[in-house]
Amino acid sequence: MANYLIVDDIEFYNDLPETDPASNRIYKKWSDGYGTTTNGAMVGNLDVPLTQRTNVHGGAQTMPLSYDNNRKFSEATLTLTSGRDWTRKV
């Protein structure tokens, strides 16, 4: 039995063009501050691969998060689409 919960499976993100029906780019799911003046966070790389593929823990990719807190805050958020019971041990 695992002593952790999977909140977001980063392995499902890909680098397919946004016009491809199978596209699942990480920055389309995670909200960051890219292009704003108040939020210094940026999810993913600017160029493909959009995810980090060399410094991983047990998978094939991780989510890079760049941030600049100089006169800003930095956060990235993900809206969960289904109800989850965080108190239940699976």
N, C-alpha and C positions, 0 to 999 in steps of 0.2 A: 504494500500500500504506500502510495506517495505521500510525503509530508509537505506537499506544495499544491497550488492550484494553477492551472494555465489560464491566464487572463487573455492573452492574445498570442496566437501561434504565428510567430514571425515567418516560419517556413512557408506559409501560404502566399506571401507577397512575391511578385515577379517584376521583371523589367520590360514586359511587353508594352508596346505603344498604347496610349490611351484609346486609340480608335479600334483596337482589337477587342472583340467581345470577351476574351479570356483575360484581359488586362486586370491586374490587381496591384497597383502601385501603392507603396506604403504611405506616401504623402496624401493620397486620396482618402485614407481612413483616419490618419492622425492629423489633428489640427495643431499647427505651430504658428510661429510669428513671422514666417517668411514673407517679406514684402511689407511689413508693418514697421512703425517707428517706436512702438512701445514694448513689443515682445521680441526678445533676442534669440528665441529658440528656432532651430531648423531640424526637422526630421528627415533623415535620408541624405544621400549624397546628391550633388547637383547633376552628376552624370551617371550613367549606368556603369557598374552595378549600383543600384540605389541603396542596397543594403550592404552591410559589412560582411565580408566572407572569410577573413583570415583569423580574426580574434573572436572565436565563438566558443560556446560552452555546451557541448553535446548535440549540436545541430549543425546546419549548413550555413546559417546566416544570423546576424543580429541587427538591431535597429540602431544606426548611428544617430546621435543627438548632439548637434553643435549648439553652443549658446554664447551669448554676449550679455553680461549683466551690467555693463557700463551705462548707467543712467536708464536702465530698463529692467524688467523682470523677464524671466525665461521659463516657459512651460509648454508642454505638449500634452494634448488631451485626446482621449479616444472615447467616443460615445458607445457604450455597450447596447446592443440591440435586443438582447433577451435577458429576462430576469435570472438572476443567479442567487443561490443561497450560499453566502460566504461563511455561514456558520456550520454547514454540513460537511463532514469529512467524507471524501469520496474514496 
